Amino acid sequence: MRLRLTIVLAALFLGVGSYGAWAYVHNYELYRGFPAPSDPAGIASGTLVERYFPSTALGREDSYLLYEPPGYRRLAASGTRFPVLYLLHGSNSNGETYIDVGRAGVALDELIAAGRTRPFLIVIPLSTDGSLTDDTEWANDADGRFESEVLDVVHQVDAHWPTVPARSGRALAGLSMGGYGALNIGLHHLSAFGTLESWSGYFTQTRSGPFASASSAVLRANSPAAYAPTVARRLKRLPLHVLLYTGKDDPLAHGQAAFASELHGLGVSVRTAAPPGVHDWRLWRQQMPHALLFAGNAFGGSR
C-alpha cells in the first residue's frame, strides 16, 4: 500500500512538474519574459478582434487583428470615424506579439485615458504563415505578394469599419523587417499613407531571404534609400510624417542618420531617435507609447 502511494505521489509530482515547465516555457514564449499586459486600475480597456477575408493578393484566406480603442462601440454608434495605425511585424514575431509583448493595446488605452491622443484603430496584418521565422520582407516576390496584401487589408478595413478613408487617417509602422516594410510600402504607395514609422528598421535591401536571387534593378526598386529621390515630385504633393528610431547599440543604427538626412533633403518631416538599447523587445516595449503618440499626433492629436 505504501509503495503504491509512493508511486502515485511520484507520478503526480512528475506531472505537475512537467506542466509547470510547459507553462513556464509557454508563458515565456508568449510574453518574452515580461509580465502579461494589463490595464492599470481605472483605465478602460479596448478589445482585440480577428477578421478573415478572401485574399486576392495571396490567393487564399487571410486575416488581420484589429484593436478597438476603449469606448469604440459608443463612439462608432454616434458617427465617429477612426484613423488607423497599421503595424507590420518582424521576422521573429507575429501579430499577437505587438499586443502580448509590446503592450500596444494597453499603451493606447493609457494614452487615451490621459487625453494625449484621440482614439484610433490599430490593425495588424497577418499576411504570413504565422511562423516566427517567416521572412517575407513584406514584399511582392515569388513566394507571395505581401506588399499588395497590405493594401488589400487597408481596403478590407475601410470597407468594414468606420475609418477615416484617406491618407491623412492612415499610418504604417513596423519593427525590424516590418520597419523596412513600412517605409518600402509607404514610399511605393504615397497616396495610401500620410505617416510612416520604422522601429529598428533598415532601408537598403540585400540578396538574402526572398531577394536572394533578385536582380540589381529589383534590389534598387525595394531599397528606400536608393529610390527615394525618384519620388521627390510626388512627395511635394503628398507630404509625409516619418518617425525613425533605432537602439543606440543596434548594428542597424548606422544607416538611420543618413536616410533621415536624405528624407529631410526631399522635404519630408522626419523625427529620429536613438534611445539606449539593442534590437529587442525591451526597446520596442519601452518605446511603444512614444511611437503610438507620434501617429496620434499626425492624426490630429487628442480630438
VOPAGU-2260 file (C-alpha; in pm, 1 decimal, decimal comma):
REM VOPAGU-2260
SITE   aa  ch    i         X         Y         Z
SITE  MET   A    0       0,0       0,0       0,0
SITE  ARG   A    1     280,3     238,4      96,9
SITE  LEU   A    2     466,6     154,1    -227,0
SITE  ARG   A    3     154,9     222,5    -434,4
SITE  LEU   A    4     104,4     558,9    -262,4
SITE  THR   A    5     469,3     648,2    -325,9
SITE  ILE   A    6     429,6     565,7    -695,0
SITE  VAL   A    7     111,0     774,3    -720,2
SITE  LEU   A    8     271,9    1072,6    -545,2
SITE  ALA   A    9     579,0    1045,5    -766,5
SITE  ALA   A   10     361,0    1039,8   -1077,7
SITE  LEU   A   11     168,9    1344,2    -956,1
SITE  PHE   A   12     493,1    1526,8    -880,2
SITE  LEU   A   13     630,1    1449,5   -1223,8
SITE  GLY   A   14     302,5    1550,2   -1387,0
SITE  VAL   A   15     279,5    1880,6   -1202,4
SITE  GLY   A   16     647,9    1943,9   -1265,7
SITE  SER   A   17     608,9    1876,7   -1637,8
SITE  TYR   A   18     304,4    2103,5   -1656,7
SITE  GLY   A   19     488,2    2373,4   -1463,4
SITE  ALA   A   20     782,9    2352,6   -1700,6
SITE  TRP   A   21     549,7    2362,6   -2002,5
SITE  ALA   A   22     359,2    2659,9   -1857,9
SITE  TYR   A   23     683,4    2849,2   -1792,3
SITE  VAL   A   24     810,4    2789,7   -2145,1
SITE  HIS   A   25     470,4    2872,3   -2295,2
SITE  ASN   A   26     438,1    3197,7   -2099,1
SITE  TYR   A   27     795,4    3296,4   -2179,1
SITE  GLU   A   28     733,3    3240,4   -2549,4
SITE  LEU   A   29     405,1    3430,8   -2528,3
SITE  TYR   A   30     530,7    3727,7   -2323,6
SITE  ARG   A   31     910,0    3702,8   -2383,3
SITE  GLY   A   32     979,8    3716,9   -2010,5
SITE  PHE   A   33     769,2    4028,9   -1945,3
SITE  PRO   A   34     456,4    4041,7   -1728,2
SITE  ALA   A   35     132,1    3977,2   -1912,3
SITE  PRO   A   36     -10,9    4312,6   -2029,0
SITE  SER   A   37    -297,5    4452,6   -1824,0
SITE  ASP   A   38    -451,8    4794,7   -1786,9
SITE  PRO   A   39    -384,2    4979,8   -1459,6
SITE  ALA   A   40    -678,6    5026,6   -1225,5
SITE  GLY   A   41    -919,3    5287,2   -1356,3
SITE  ILE   A   42    -805,3    5260,9   -1719,9
SITE  ALA   A   43   -1072,0    5137,1   -1962,0
SITE  SER   A   44    -968,8    4851,0   -2190,7
SITE  GLY   A   45   -1003,1    4817,0   -2564,1
SITE  THR   A   46   -1096,6    4496,3   -2747,6
SITE  LEU   A   47    -886,7    4278,3   -2979,1
SITE  VAL   A   48   -1070,8    4101,9   -3261,9
SITE  GLU   A   49    -960,0    3894,2   -3561,6
SITE  ARG   A   50   -1123,7    3909,5   -3902,7
SITE  TYR   A   51   -1082,7    3673,5   -4200,6
SITE  PHE   A   52   -1129,0    3757,2   -4567,4
SITE  PRO   A   53   -1051,6    3609,2   -4910,5
SITE  SER   A   54    -715,4    3746,1   -5017,7
SITE  THR   A   55    -681,3    3849,4   -5380,7
SITE  ALA   A   56    -308,1    3916,2   -5348,7
SITE  LEU   A   57    -224,2    3582,0   -5186,7
SITE  GLY   A   58    -497,7    3368,8   -5343,4
SITE  ARG   A   59    -608,0    3226,0   -5008,3
SITE  GLU   A   60    -793,7    3317,6   -4692,8
SITE  ASP   A   61    -607,8    3572,8   -4485,6
SITE  SER   A   62    -675,7    3762,1   -4163,7
SITE  TYR   A   63    -584,8    4066,4   -3961,4
SITE  LEU   A   64    -604,0    4162,9   -3595,9
SITE  LEU   A   65    -785,3    4485,2   -3506,1
SITE  TYR   A   66    -768,3    4661,3   -3171,7
SITE  GLU   A   67   -1078,0    4867,0   -3093,1
SITE  PRO   A   68    -994,8    5152,9   -2852,8
SITE  PRO   A   69   -1191,0    5197,7   -2529,2
SITE  GLY   A   70   -1541,3    5329,4   -2594,0
SITE  TYR   A   71   -1526,2    5220,5   -2958,2
SITE  ARG   A   72   -1885,0    5095,0   -2990,3
SITE  ARG   A   73   -2036,2    5403,0   -2826,8
SITE  LEU   A   74   -1826,5    5635,6   -3040,2
SITE  ALA   A   75   -1894,2    5442,6   -3360,4
SITE  ALA   A   76   -2268,6    5446,0   -3289,6
SITE  SER   A   77   -2252,7    5824,6   -3257,4
SITE  GLY   A   78   -2091,6    5857,4   -3600,5
SITE  THR   A   79   -1723,4    5886,2   -3506,2
SITE  ARG   A   80   -1478,5    5780,9   -3773,3
SITE  PHE   A   81   -1139,4    5647,8   -3669,0
SITE  PRO   A   82    -788,3    5688,3   -3809,5
SITE  VAL   A   83    -592,5    5362,4   -3839,2
SITE  LEU   A   84    -238,3    5266,8   -3746,0
SITE  TYR   A   85    -124,2    4959,1   -3941,5
SITE  LEU   A   86     156,4    4758,5   -3778,0
SITE  LEU   A   87     381,2    4517,9   -3969,0
SITE  HIS   A   88     554,5    4256,5   -3753,9
SITE  GLY   A   89     916,9    4144,8   -3775,7
SITE  SER   A   90    1058,5    3808,9   -3878,9
SITE  ASN   A   91    1095,6    3682,8   -3523,2
SITE  SER   A   92     747,5    3780,4   -3411,2
SITE  ASN   A   93     387,7    3769,8   -3526,5
SITE  GLY   A   94      83,2    3991,0   -3496,7
SITE  GLU   A   95      -7,2    3887,9   -3143,7
SITE  THR   A   96     341,9    3980,9   -3022,1
SITE  TYR   A   97     260,0    4351,3   -3057,8
SITE  ILE   A   98     -24,7    4301,8   -2809,8
SITE  ASP   A   99     121,3    4038,9   -2575,3
SITE  VAL   A  100     481,2    4163,3   -2556,4
SITE  GLY   A  101     477,6    4518,6   -2689,6
SITE  ARG   A  102     170,6    4623,8   -2485,7
SITE  ALA   A  103      34,1    4811,0   -2787,2
SITE  GLY   A  104    -325,8    4785,5   -2667,4
SITE  VAL   A  105    -250,6    4884,3   -2308,9
SITE  ALA   A  106     -27,9    5170,8   -2424,2
SITE  LEU   A  107    -309,7    5305,5   -2643,5
SITE  ASP   A  108    -561,3    5270,2   -2357,5
SITE  GLU   A  109    -331,8    5470,7   -2128,6
SITE  LEU   A  110    -272,1    5747,7   -2384,7
SITE  ILE   A  111    -644,0    5785,5   -2448,9
SITE  ALA   A  112    -726,0    5789,2   -2076,2
SITE  ALA   A  113    -467,2    6063,2   -2024,0
SITE  GLY   A  114    -618,5    6269,7   -2306,5
SITE  ARG   A  115    -291,6    6258,4   -2500,7
SITE  THR   A  116    -436,9    6114,2   -2822,4
SITE  ARG   A  117    -767,5    6072,6   -2994,6
SITE  PRO   A  118    -899,6    5715,1   -3020,1
SITE  PHE   A  119    -775,9    5528,1   -3325,6
SITE  LEU   A  120    -776,1    5171,1   -3451,5
SITE  ILE   A  121    -467,5    4950,3   -3455,8
SITE  VAL   A  122    -465,7    4694,6   -3738,0
SITE  ILE   A  123    -206,0    4418,1   -3758,5
SITE  PRO   A  124    -197,1    4228,3   -4090,3
SITE  LEU   A  125    -132,4    3854,6   -4051,5
SITE  SER   A  126     -26,9    3805,1   -4409,8
SITE  THR   A  127     243,2    3546,9   -4343,4
SITE  ASP   A  128     205,2    3185,6   -4235,1
SITE  GLY   A  129     233,4    3294,3   -3872,3
SITE  SER   A  130     578,9    3147,2   -3823,1
SITE  LEU   A  131     816,7    3342,4   -3600,7
SITE  THR   A  132    1086,8    3298,0   -3864,4
SITE  ASP   A  133     881,0    3372,3   -4175,0
SITE  ASP   A  134    1094,9    3618,2   -4375,0
SITE  THR   A  135     876,1    3784,0   -4637,8
SITE  GLU   A  136    1024,4    4136,1   -4617,6
SITE  TRP   A  137     659,6    4240,3   -4671,4
SITE  ALA   A  138     744,9    4244,4   -5041,8
SITE  ASN   A  139     599,6    4113,4   -5365,9
SITE  ASP   A  140     808,1    3814,2   -5471,5
SITE  ALA   A  141     780,0    3458,8   -5596,6
SITE  ASP   A  142     662,4    3336,9   -5255,2
SITE  GLY   A  143     373,2    3578,7   -5230,4
SITE  ARG   A  144     250,3    3931,2   -5296,5
SITE  PHE   A  145     283,3    4054,5   -4939,8
SITE  GLU   A  146     316,8    4422,5   -5028,5
SITE  SER   A  147      -5,7    4404,5   -5227,4
SITE  GLU   A  148    -166,6    4216,6   -4940,2
SITE  VAL   A  149    -111,0    4510,0   -4705,2
SITE  LEU   A  150    -312,2    4726,3   -4945,3
SITE  ASP   A  151    -580,3    4455,0   -4956,4
SITE  VAL   A  152    -605,9    4473,3   -4577,5
SITE  VAL   A  153    -643,3    4852,6   -4597,2
SITE  HIS   A  154    -930,7    4812,4   -4843,2
SITE  GLN   A  155   -1095,8    4549,0   -4621,9
SITE  VAL   A  156   -1069,4    4767,2   -4312,6
SITE  ASP   A  157   -1206,7    5073,1   -4492,3
SITE  ALA   A  158   -1496,9    4863,6   -4623,7
SITE  HIS   A  159   -1598,2    4711,7   -4289,2
SITE  TRP   A  160   -1503,1    4963,4   -4018,7
SITE  PRO   A  161   -1582,6    5335,2   -3965,5
SITE  THR   A  162   -1240,7    5462,8   -4069,2
SITE  VAL   A  163   -1109,5    5792,8   -4199,8
SITE  PRO   A  164   -1059,9    5660,2   -4556,5
SITE  ALA   A  165    -780,3    5895,3   -4659,5
SITE  ARG   A  166    -401,3    5902,7   -4634,4
SITE  SER   A  167    -429,7    6161,5   -4353,9
SITE  GLY   A  168    -610,1    5897,6   -4149,0
SITE  ARG   A  169    -362,6    5614,5   -4210,2
SITE  ALA   A  170     -20,7    5543,4   -4061,1
SITE  LEU   A  171     201,3    5246,1   -4146,2
SITE  ALA   A  172     462,6    5130,4   -3897,1
SITE  GLY   A  173     663,8    4823,8   -3806,6
SITE  LEU   A  174     970,4    4690,3   -3634,1
SITE  SER   A  175    1280,9    4533,2   -3786,2
SITE  MET   A  176    1158,9    4363,4   -4107,3
SITE  GLY   A  177     827,2    4541,1   -4051,2
SITE  GLY   A  178    1004,8    4875,5   -4020,0
SITE  TYR   A  179    1170,8    4816,1   -4354,8
SITE  GLY   A  180     835,3    4709,4   -4498,8
SITE  ALA   A  181     658,5    5018,1   -4367,5
SITE  LEU   A  182     899,5    5255,8   -4544,3
SITE  ASN   A  183     919,5    5046,9   -4861,2
SITE  ILE   A  184     544,0    5004,1   -4896,9
SITE  GLY   A  185     470,9    5359,2   -4783,3
SITE  LEU   A  186     704,9    5519,3   -5035,7
SITE  HIS   A  187     569,7    5292,1   -5309,3
SITE  HIS   A  188     212,6    5396,7   -5222,2
SITE  LEU   A  189     228,0    5760,9   -5115,8
SITE  SER   A  190    -142,7    5811,7   -5183,9
SITE  ALA   A  191    -231,5    5548,3   -4922,4
SITE  PHE   A  192     -41,4    5658,5   -4608,9
SITE  GLY   A  193      37,8    6000,3   -4465,0
SITE  THR   A  194     253,0    5876,7   -4176,5
SITE  LEU   A  195     531,6    5616,7   -4175,8
SITE  GLU   A  196     729,3    5476,4   -3881,7
SITE  SER   A  197    1031,9    5247,5   -3877,5
SITE  TRP   A  198    1135,0    5096,7   -3544,8
SITE  SER   A  199    1481,8    4939,7   -3573,6
SITE  GLY   A  200    1433,3    4901,8   -3946,1
SITE  TYR   A  201    1668,0    4915,4   -4244,2
SITE  PHE   A  202    1647,2    5098,6   -4574,4
SITE  THR   A  203    1860,9    4907,2   -4823,6
SITE  GLN   A  204    1768,3    4559,9   -4947,7
SITE  THR   A  205    2026,5    4284,5   -4998,7
SITE  ARG   A  206    2042,0    3949,5   -5176,0
SITE  SER   A  207    1902,2    3746,1   -4889,1
SITE  GLY   A  208    1573,7    3584,8   -4793,2
SITE  PRO   A  209    1312,9    3635,0   -5065,4
SITE  PHE   A  210    1558,0    3862,5   -5252,3
SITE  ALA   A  211    1836,5    3601,1   -5266,6
SITE  SER   A  212    1818,1    3580,5   -5646,9
SITE  ALA   A  213    1698,3    3934,9   -5715,2
SITE  SER   A  214    1845,5    4146,1   -5992,7
SITE  SER   A  215    2015,2    4476,8   -5919,5
SITE  ALA   A  216    1709,0    4656,8   -6055,4
SITE  VAL   A  217    1475,1    4470,8   -5818,7
SITE  LEU   A  218    1702,0    4537,9   -5521,7
SITE  ARG   A  219    1709,9    4909,2   -5605,1
SITE  ALA   A  220    1332,4    4919,5   -5650,7
SITE  ASN   A  221    1296,7    4775,7   -5299,3
SITE  SER   A  222    1562,1    4989,5   -5127,9
SITE  PRO   A  223    1403,6    5313,1   -4998,3
SITE  ALA   A  224    1746,1    5475,8   -4952,3
SITE  ALA   A  225    1818,3    5415,6   -5321,9
SITE  TYR   A  226    1491,4    5514,3   -5486,7
SITE  ALA   A  227    1356,8    5787,0   -5252,9
SITE  PRO   A  228    1489,5    6067,8   -5479,0
SITE  THR   A  229    1282,0    5928,4   -5767,7
SITE  VAL   A  230     957,9    6010,9   -5582,0
SITE  ALA   A  231    1064,2    6366,5   -5486,4
SITE  ARG   A  232     797,9    6533,8   -5701,9
SITE  ARG   A  233     522,4    6317,6   -5552,9
SITE  LEU   A  234     646,5    6391,6   -5201,0
SITE  LYS   A  235     587,6    6761,2   -5261,4
SITE  ARG   A  236     223,3    6689,7   -5345,3
SITE  LEU   A  237     181,6    6417,6   -5081,3
SITE  PRO   A  238     379,0    6522,9   -4772,5
SITE  LEU   A  239     479,3    6264,1   -4514,7
SITE  HIS   A  240     531,6    6249,9   -4140,5
SITE  VAL   A  241     809,6    5999,6   -4065,4
SITE  LEU   A  242     944,7    5858,0   -3739,1
SITE  LEU   A  243    1271,4    5663,7   -3740,6
SITE  TYR   A  244    1420,2    5515,5   -3426,6
SITE  THR   A  245    1684,9    5251,6   -3363,0
SITE  GLY   A  246    1852,3    5142,7   -3040,5
SITE  LYS   A  247    2185,4    5315,3   -2984,5
SITE  ASP   A  248    2369,8    4981,1   -2970,0
SITE  ASP   A  249    2184,0    4817,9   -3259,2
SITE  PRO   A  250    2412,9    4746,0   -3559,3
SITE  LEU   A  251    2137,1    4887,6   -3782,1
SITE  ALA   A  252    2169,6    5229,8   -3618,9
SITE  HIS   A  253    2443,7    5338,8   -3859,6
SITE  GLY   A  254    2201,4    5364,2   -4152,6
SITE  GLN   A  255    1936,4    5574,7   -3980,9
SITE  ALA   A  256    2105,6    5917,0   -3980,3
SITE  ALA   A  257    2197,1    5903,6   -4349,4
SITE  PHE   A  258    1847,4    5800,5   -4453,1
SITE  ALA   A  259    1687,1    6065,3   -4231,5
SITE  SER   A  260    1912,3    6327,1   -4389,4
SITE  GLU   A  261    1812,5    6207,1   -4734,8
SITE  LEU   A  262    1442,8    6237,5   -4649,8
SITE  HIS   A  263    1495,1    6583,6   -4497,2
SITE  GLY   A  264    1657,5    6689,3   -4822,6
SITE  LEU   A  265    1345,1    6576,2   -5006,9
SITE  GLY   A  266    1124,8    6793,0   -4787,0
SITE  VAL   A  267     992,8    6514,1   -4563,2
SITE  SER   A  268     911,4    6591,5   -4199,9
SITE  VAL   A  269    1130,2    6342,5   -4011,3
SITE  ARG   A  270    1177,2    6277,6   -3640,6
SITE  THR   A  271    1461,1    6049,9   -3532,0
SITE  ALA   A  272    1565,0    5893,7   -3202,5
SITE  ALA   A  273    1841,3    5664,5   -3083,4
SITE  PRO   A  274    1732,8    5554,6   -2734,4
SITE  PRO   A  275    1956,1    5327,0   -2526,2
SITE  GLY   A  276    1904,3    4966,8   -2628,1
SITE  VAL   A  277    1957,2    4695,1   -2884,7
SITE  HIS   A  278    1743,4    4507,2   -3134,3
SITE  ASP   A  279    1495,6    4353,8   -2890,4
SITE  TRP   A  280    1153,3    4375,4   -2730,8
SITE  ARG   A  281    1277,6    4561,0   -2425,5
SITE  LEU   A  282    1342,9    4859,8   -2650,7
SITE  TRP   A  283    1024,5    4826,5   -2856,8
SITE  ARG   A  284     808,6    4782,0   -2548,1
SITE  GLN   A  285     959,9    5092,1   -2383,1
SITE  GLN   A  286     916,9    5299,5   -2698,2
SITE  MET   A  287     560,9    5184,9   -2775,7
SITE  PRO   A  288     383,7    5483,9   -2611,6
SITE  HIS   A  289     607,3    5731,2   -2797,7
SITE  ALA   A  290     552,6    5555,3   -3130,7
SITE  LEU   A  291     174,5    5543,5   -3084,3
SITE  LEU   A  292     169,3    5907,5   -2978,4
SITE  PHE   A  293     359,2    6007,7   -3294,1
SITE  ALA   A  294      83,0    5850,4   -3503,0
SITE  GLY   A  295    -188,2    6003,3   -3283,3
SITE  ASN   A  296     -40,0    6349,8   -3324,4
SITE  ALA   A  297     -25,6    6303,1   -3700,5
SITE  PHE   A  298    -393,8    6204,7   -3691,4
SITE  GLY   A  299    -484,6    6526,8   -3515,3
SITE  GLY   A  300    -380,8    6489,9   -3152,4
SITE  SER   A  301    -644,4    6447,8   -2881,1
SITE  ARG   A  302    -953,9    6535,8   -3077,9
